[in-house]
Amino acid sequence: MVQMCPTHDTTTVIRNGVAVVTCEHCGMVAFRNRDSFGGVAALFADYRLVGRVEAIGAPGGEVMAFRPARPSDRSAMDAIPPHRWFRADEHLWVCQDGSVLLLAHRFPQVSRMLGA
């Protein structure tokens, strides 16, 4: 298991073969044996970009919205607690509401890498 927060209780779940650890107190998310971008990419590999949304209240300068290709793929979102931004690293945050995955970031190249 991934230990990322020595102070608070964390939750570890495995989805799509990826161990995901969240600390709701710190608002952090980490991935076992992967960096933040690799963890997000592996966890949400079958999700499609549906567009961008305004970054009002988001921690990054750009927010990209994704949906699962199939309704059965929504279970990957269960790895991230809903309705809250979780920091994957200093440049990437993740949020979900059960139907849409939001990624906030500070790097223009992320848009190009993710097909935007």
Secondary structure by P-SEA (a helix, b strand, c coil): cccccccbbbbbbbcccbbbbbcccccccccccccaaaaaaaaccccccccccccccccccbbbbbbbcccccccccccccccbbbbccccbbbbbcccbbbbbbccaaaaaaacc
